[in-house]
Amino acid sequence: MSSPRPSNHEICKKIADALSALRGGKISQVVTKHIYGDLADLELDSADELPGLLVKLLEEIETIGPVKCYAGGRPPHRSYEPELKGLELWPYSWHSESLGRGMYLKFAMKKEWYIYVDCHRGNPSGV
């Protein structure tokens, strides 16, 4: 019998894949309903500032430990948004040292692209 998904390796690899995509400029935001509230919560003036902040936040998760920060289902939930066509969702929750507060970040990956879903204040789970 196989262990439930995602494995610890897979949880860590998603963070590495997300960082690689963002550093390569491969970010897409197809669901816009969260972006304006997220930008206000993150105190960003423009969506252009978002990729740099996401890299910083994902690096924090990488340092703390992706498995410790993972806040998703087993197996990962799939998006119900038509624009995301059932992609797996990867949520993480942690206390951000750089922002001085609990954070919640959720994304999907499509091939080598980071698909923005959510990033805002949140209650860290398991941190």
N, C-alpha and C positions, 0 to 999 in steps of 0.2 A: 504494500500500500504506500503510495507516495504521500509526502507531507503536503499540507495545504499551501496553496499559493497566497501571496508571493513568498518566496524564500528570502532569507536575510540577504543573500547574494543579489537577488533580483531587486530588492528594496534599495540597496546601495547602488546598484548599476543604474537605476532610474535617475538618481541624483547625478551621477557621472554623465549619463547621456544628456540630461537637461543642461548641465553646465557646458558641455561640448556644443550643443545646439546654440545656446545663447551666445557663447563666445564667438561662434561662427556666424552670428547674425541671423540664425534660422529660428525666428519667433513669429508666431501667427496668433492673432486674436480674432476668432471667428464668432464668439458669443460676446456681445457688447453689453449685456444688461448689468454686469457687475463693475465694469471698468471705471465709471465716473465716481461711484461711491468708494471704490478701492483707491483711486488716485487721491481723493480727498482725505481718506483715512491715513494714507501713507504720506500725506503732505507734499505731494508732487504737483508741480505746475503743468506738466505735460506728460502724455503717454510716452514721449521720446526718452524720458528719464527712467522709465520702468525697467528696461532690460538690464541696465547697470545695477539697479537695486536688486533685481532678482538674482543676479550672479552673486552679489554680496550675501544675500539671504541663503541661497543654496550652499554657499561655501560655509556659512555658519552651521547649517544642518550637517554638512559633510564632517565638520570638526566635532560637533556634539555626538554624532552617530546617527545615520539615517534610520537604523532599526529602532532606536530609542524614540525618534521623532515621528515615525510613521503613524498616521492616524486613520488609515483606511481599512477597508474590509479584507477578508480572506475568504474567497479570492477578491481581487480588487473590483470595486463596483464599476459598472459601465455607465457612460453618460446617457442621459435620456434626451439631451439636446439634439435636435435634428442635425444641426451643423457639425456635431462631433461624431455622428454615425456610430454610436456604440463603443467609442474608444475607452480604454481603461483609464480610470482616474487615479491620480497619485497625490493624496493629501498628506501633509506633514504639519505638525504643530510643535512649537518649542518656545522657549524664552529667548528672545533676541537680545544679545548683549549690545549690539550696535544701535538698536532702536529703543532699548530699555523697556521692553514690554513683551507680553505673549503675542505670538504671531501664528497665523494659519495661512498656508500656501497650498494651492491645488493646481495641478497641471495634467496634461495628457501629452503623449508623444505619438507622432505620426511619422513613421520612417525616421528621419533624422531631424525632425522639426519639433520644437517646443511649442505646445499649444497652451496659451494662457487661459486659465479658467477663473482663478480667484487668488487674491492675496490681500489680507487685512488683519487687523487686530484679532486675536483669538485667545482662548484659554489653552495653554499648553497641556497636552495630554501626556501623561507619563513622564513629565520633566520636573 
